[in-house]
Amino acid sequence: MIDWGAFVIVFLAAFLGATVIVSTYALGIRLLTISGRTPIVTPAEFTDAITVISPAEAKAAAKRAAKAAKKSPLTDGQKRAAFVGAWTCFVLSALAVLVGIFLIVPALHRFLGIA
């Protein structure tokens, strides 16, 4: 017999947890960009890559990011606050992941009968 109440509770907890993690991480990326520190990831060379951007394309992306950072209407204090807010969001996202792990591991131990 299926305990539908427990199923709904687990579903809602998983949905809420995923929403919190994704939302805080996305907000952190947005604040990081607003602060003028656009995250640019250099492309990695993979043998099975479908598309790899060239060094010229990477340089152009870095130039566009630097130009956008110069045009920002924010003051230095506002940029600093956005940077702190970004890292706060990243920390909250990581904490949500850790809380999820700490909730899952004891339940997994009970399920498997591990002492």
N, C-alpha and C positions, 0 to 999 in steps of 0.2 A: 504494500500500500504506500502511495506517495503522499508525503506531507507537503501539501501545496502551500501552506502558510510559510514553512521554512524555505521552500523553493522561491517564493516571491521575495522574502527577506534577502536571500542571497543574491537574487537577480538585481534588486534595487541597490544593494550595497556595492555590487560590482559596477553597475551603471553609474552610480554616484562617484565611486572611486575613479573610474576612468574619466568621467567628466571633469573632476577636480584636477587630476593630473594633466590632462591635455590642455585644459583652460589656463591653468597657472603657467605651464610651459610656454604656451602660445603668447600669453600676456607678457611673459618675461622676454621673449624674442622681440615682441613689438616695442617694449620699453628700451631694450638694448639698442634697437635701431633708432628710436627717437633720441637716445642719448648721444648719437653720432658714432656709435661703435658697431657698425653693420658687420654681422658675422659673415666673413667670406671664407669659404672652405676651398682650399686648393684641390684640384681634381687629382684623383689617384689613377695610376696606370694599372688597368686590369687587362688581362689577356682576352677575356670574354666580354669586354665592355661594349655596349651598343653604341654609345656616343661618349666621347671624351673631348672636353673643350681644350682648345689650344692655349699655349702660354699667352698669345696675343689677346685671346678672348678673356682670359683671367685678368690680364693687365687692364683691359678696358673696363671690366666689371669693378675692379678696385678703384679705377679712376672715377667711374660714375658714383661709387659709394663715397669717395672723398669729396666730390663736388656736391653731393646731396648733403653731406655733413656740414659743409661750409655755408650752405643756403638755409640752414636751420634758423628759425626765428627765436629759438629758445635761448635764454640766458645761460651762463655757465652754471649757475646754481640749479636751474631747472634741469639741465643735462645731467648734473651730478645726482639730483634726486631721482631722475629716470633710471640712471645706472644702478643706484642703490635699490630701487624698486624692482629692477630686472633681476638682480641677484637674490632679492627676497623671494620673488616668485620661483626662481630655480630651486632655492632651498625648500620652499613649501612643497614643490612638486616632488623633490627627492624624499622629503619626510613622509608624504602621502604614500610613496612607493614602499618605504621602510615599514610604515604602519601596516600596509597590506601584507607584507611578508611576515611580520610578526603575528598577524592574525591567522595567516594560512598555515604556518609551520606547526603550531601546536595542534590545530585541527587535523592536519595530515598525520601527525604522530598518533593521535587518538584513533584515527581511521585505520591506520596500518597496525595498530597495537604495539607500537614501539614505546618502550618505557622512557 
